[in-house]
Amino acid sequence: SSSHITLVPGAMGPLALNPKTGTALVLIPPITEKDQYAFCGTTPEPGVYLLSVFGSEPPKKIVLDTPDYAYVFNDLAYWSPEANLFFLATKDGVYTIDLGGKVTLTDIPNVYYGDNSFPAIHPKSSPDGREWAIYSAQGMGIASADQPFRPIFQGAVDDVLWSPDGSALYFVSDNRLYRAAVGEYPPVEIAGPIPPEDSSQKWQLEWVRP
């Protein structure tokens, strides 16, 4: 019979999926006595795994630069079709993981995690997949496979959107819309303040064809 996964709620952390290949990045937290988990008939070690949702390949545990990695609540996993990479945002930084399991860590300055508890860190790849914006409630920076994190903005960033041609980065902070041209990425306010109808709402950017 083919490999399969049986999950019980509470036994799995975030999951990111490449829909074309059926490859998933899965975060497994430490199992408690209350958790029930079946993973190809055995209980897996906590950690990060690549697996096929079709069961065509055995799960592969990913070795991170932090050997004692343990999933925490704000860790987030993403699949980027532009970069053809998985992103794993953790308290240690942002990992990129390719489909073969190769891992690269981008260090993020501690200030981007806040003083008391680290906020969610969100990576968003450029259209050509060569660079990615990494933002949080503390600010934003730019990184790539061969360039370290470079801060470009301080302050809470609600959403980020690359222009379709990759020439600029748009983002919202404090209900103001900014544009940062590729290269030095100088942020320029182009609209705002634009208060939302509901103060509890967050802005979400998207391109609309005329």
C-alpha positions in Angstrom: 0.0 0.0 0.0 1.1 3.6 -0.6 2.5 5.8 2.2 -0.1 7.9 3.9 -0.4 10.3 6.8 -3.1 10.3 9.4 -3.3 13.6 11.4 -5.2 14.4 14.5 -5.8 18.2 15.2 -3.1 19.6 17.4 -0.5 17.2 16.2 0.8 19.2 13.3 2.2 22.7 12.9 2.0 24.9 9.7 2.0 23.2 6.3 3.0 24.7 2.9 2.2 23.0 -0.4 3.6 23.1 -3.9 0.4 22.2 -5.8 2.3 21.3 -9.0 4.4 18.6 -7.5 2.3 17.7 -4.4 5.4 18.4 -2.2 4.6 19.7 1.2 6.7 21.3 4.0 5.3 20.1 7.3 6.3 21.3 10.8 5.9 18.6 13.5 5.8 19.9 17.1 6.8 17.8 20.1 4.0 15.2 20.7 2.2 15.4 24.0 0.4 12.5 25.8 -2.9 14.0 24.6 -1.8 14.0 21.0 -2.5 11.0 18.7 -0.4 10.8 15.5 0.1 8.2 12.9 2.9 8.9 10.4 3.4 5.9 8.1 2.8 3.7 11.2 5.4 5.4 13.4 5.5 8.6 15.5 7.8 11.1 13.9 10.5 13.1 15.6 9.6 16.8 16.1 11.1 18.9 13.3 10.6 19.9 9.7 9.7 17.4 6.9 9.3 17.4 3.2 6.8 14.9 2.0 4.6 14.0 -1.0 0.9 14.3 -0.4 0.5 11.5 -3.0 2.7 9.2 -0.9 5.0 8.6 -3.8 8.2 9.3 -1.7 9.0 8.7 1.9 9.0 11.8 4.1 12.4 13.5 4.4 13.5 15.3 7.6 15.1 18.6 6.9 18.3 19.4 8.9 18.2 23.1 9.9 21.1 25.2 11.0 19.5 25.2 14.4 19.7 21.5 15.5 17.4 22.0 18.5 14.6 23.6 16.4 11.2 23.2 17.9 8.0 24.6 16.4 6.5 27.6 18.2 3.1 29.3 17.6 4.2 32.1 15.3 6.4 30.0 13.0 5.0 30.2 9.4 5.6 28.1 6.3 5.0 29.4 2.7 5.4 28.1 -0.8 6.7 30.6 -3.3 6.1 29.6 -7.0 8.1 32.6 -8.1 11.3 31.5 -6.2 10.4 27.8 -6.5 11.2 27.6 -2.7 9.6 27.0 0.6 10.0 29.7 3.2 10.0 28.9 6.9 9.9 32.0 9.1 11.1 31.2 12.6 12.6 33.0 15.7 16.0 32.1 14.3 15.5 33.8 10.9 13.9 32.9 7.6 14.9 29.6 6.0 14.5 28.8 2.4 14.2 25.2 1.4 14.2 23.9 -2.1 12.5 20.8 -3.4 15.6 18.7 -2.9 15.9 19.7 0.7 18.7 22.3 0.4 18.5 24.8 3.2 19.6 28.4 3.5 19.2 30.7 6.5 18.7 34.4 6.3 19.5 36.1 9.7 17.0 38.7 10.8 18.0 41.4 13.3 16.4 40.9 16.7 14.6 44.2 16.5 12.2 42.8 13.9 10.9 40.3 16.5 9.9 43.0 19.0 10.9 43.4 22.6 8.6 40.9 24.4 7.5 38.3 21.9 8.4 37.9 18.3 5.7 38.8 15.8 4.9 36.9 12.6 7.6 37.3 10.0 6.4 37.3 6.4 8.5 36.7 3.3 7.2 37.7 -0.2 9.2 36.9 -3.3 9.7 39.2 -6.3 8.2 38.1 -9.6 11.5 36.7 -10.9 12.2 35.0 -7.5 15.6 36.6 -7.1 14.8 38.8 -4.1 12.3 38.7 -1.3 10.8 41.2 1.0 10.7 40.2 4.7 8.4 42.2 6.8 6.8 42.2 10.3 5.1 44.5 12.8 8.6 46.0 13.4 9.7 46.8 9.8 10.9 45.4 6.5 14.0 44.5 4.6 15.2 42.9 1.4 17.2 39.6 1.1 18.2 37.1 -1.6 19.9 33.8 -2.0 23.3 35.5 -2.1 22.7 38.8 -0.2 22.0 39.2 3.5 19.0 40.9 5.0 19.1 44.7 4.3 16.7 46.9 6.3 14.7 49.4 4.2 11.9 50.5 6.5 11.1 50.8 10.2 7.5 50.6 11.4 4.7 48.1 11.2 4.1 46.8 7.7 0.6 45.4 7.1 1.0 44.1 3.5 3.5 44.0 0.6 3.0 43.7 -3.1 5.6 43.6 -5.9 4.8 45.3 -9.2 4.1 42.8 -12.0 7.4 43.6 -13.7 9.4 43.5 -10.4 10.6 47.1 -10.7 9.1 48.3 -7.4 7.8 47.2 -4.1 4.5 48.6 -2.7 3.6 48.3 1.0 1.2 49.7 3.6 2.2 51.1 6.9 0.1 53.2 9.3 -2.7 53.4 6.6 -0.2 54.9 4.2 0.8 53.5 0.9 4.5 53.5 0.0 6.5 52.7 -3.1 10.2 51.5 -3.1 12.0 51.3 -6.4 14.2 48.2 -6.9 17.9 48.8 -6.2 18.3 51.0 -3.2 14.6 50.5 -2.3 14.0 54.1 -1.0 10.5 54.1 0.5 8.4 57.0 -0.8 4.9 57.7 0.5 2.5 58.0 -2.4 -0.9 58.0 -0.7 -2.5 58.4 2.7 -3.4 58.4 5.4 -6.3 56.2 4.2 -8.2 55.0 7.2 -10.0 51.7 6.7 -13.8 51.6 7.2 -13.1 49.4 10.3 -10.1 50.3 12.4 -9.6 46.6 13.2 -9.1 45.8 9.5 -5.8 45.4 7.8 -5.0 46.6 4.3 -4.5 43.9 1.6 -2.8 45.0 -1.7 -3.5 43.4 -5.1 -3.2 44.3 -8.7 -6.3 44.7 -10.8 -6.2 44.8 -14.6 -8.1 47.7 -16.1 
